[in-house]
């Protein structure tokens, strides 16, 4: 979700990647459905491992709820957003997480000097 929002809101000014230390086999159906409600298609998205990321350093790295177990990724800025895993939630809660992620991505882009496009 965060990658899709970063690409949508940042347009050509943003390169975004999403990866995990233990990626799932597929993006959760609830996340796909919630994003489709906003016109964002995640049906072809594939979870990636950290090993698939291009080399850094990056302007910003956002981890999601890994706390002290976060992997080291070279970045000028690091944030950790403690968010529930949408895979474990019902549709309304997935929408709440989706909207929270969108707001956080928009704020981060603004803080980085890349005003949201939408």
C-alpha positions in Angstrom: 0.0 0.0 0.0 2.7 2.5 1.0 4.6 1.9 -2.3 1.5 2.5 -4.3 0.6 5.6 -2.5 4.1 7.0 -2.8 4.0 6.4 -6.5 0.5 7.9 -6.8 1.2 11.0 -4.6 4.8 11.6 -5.6 4.4 11.1 -9.3 7.6 11.2 -11.3 9.5 12.8 -8.4 9.4 9.6 -6.4 10.9 6.2 -6.7 9.4 3.8 -4.2 10.0 0.2 -3.3 8.3 -2.1 -0.9 10.0 -5.2 0.5 10.0 -7.3 3.6 12.3 -9.5 5.7 9.8 -12.3 5.4 7.6 -11.5 2.4 4.3 -13.3 1.9 3.6 -15.2 -1.3 1.1 -12.6 -2.5 -0.5 -9.3 -1.5 -3.4 -10.0 0.7 -6.9 -10.0 -0.9 -8.2 -7.4 1.6 -5.4 -5.0 0.7 -6.0 -5.5 -3.0 -9.7 -4.9 -2.5 -9.2 -1.8 -0.3 -6.8 -0.2 -2.7 -9.1 -1.0 -5.7 -11.8 1.1 -3.9 -9.4 4.1 -4.5 -8.6 3.1 -8.1 -5.2 1.6 -7.3 -4.6 -1.8 -8.7 -2.4 -4.1 -6.6 -3.6 -7.3 -8.3 -0.3 -7.7 -10.1 1.9 -6.7 -7.2 4.2 -9.2 -5.8 5.8 -9.0 -2.3 9.6 -8.7 -2.5 12.4 -9.6 -0.2 14.9 -7.0 1.0 17.5 -8.7 -1.2 15.6 -7.5 -4.2 15.9 -3.8 -3.4 18.3 -1.7 -5.4 21.4 -0.5 -3.4 20.9 2.5 -1.2 21.4 4.9 0.3 17.8 6.2 0.1 16.3 9.5 1.1 14.0 7.7 3.4 13.3 4.2 4.6 10.1 3.4 6.4 9.8 0.2 8.3 6.5 -1.0 9.6 6.4 -2.2 13.1 9.7 -4.1 13.4 11.0 -2.0 16.3 14.5 -3.1 17.4 14.5 -6.0 14.9 14.5 -3.6 11.9 17.1 -4.5 9.3 19.9 -2.0 8.6 19.1 -0.2 5.3 21.2 2.9 4.4 19.0 6.0 4.5 19.2 9.7 5.3 16.0 9.3 7.2 14.5 6.3 9.0 10.9 6.0 10.3 9.2 3.1 11.9 5.4 3.0 11.5 3.8 0.6 14.0 0.8 -0.6 12.0 -1.2 -3.7 12.2 -0.8 -6.3 9.4 -3.8 -5.9 7.1 -3.8 -9.7 6.5 -5.2 -10.2 10.0 -8.0 -7.6 9.7 -11.5 -7.4 8.5 -12.5 -5.0 5.6 -13.3 -1.9 7.7 -10.0 -2.2 9.7 -8.1 -2.7 6.4 -9.6 0.5 5.1 -8.6 2.3 8.3 -5.0 1.1 7.9 -5.0 2.0 4.2 -6.1 5.5 5.0 -3.6 5.8 7.8 -0.8 4.7 5.4 -1.9 7.2 2.8 -1.9 10.1 5.3 1.6 9.1 6.5 3.0 8.8 3.0 1.5 12.2 2.1 3.1 13.8 5.2 6.4 12.1 4.6 6.5 13.3 1.0 5.7 16.9 2.1 8.5 16.7 4.8 10.9 15.5 2.0 9.9 18.4 -0.1 7.9 16.4 -2.6 4.4 17.7 -2.2 1.7 15.1 -2.8 0.3 15.2 -6.4 -3.1 14.0 -5.3 
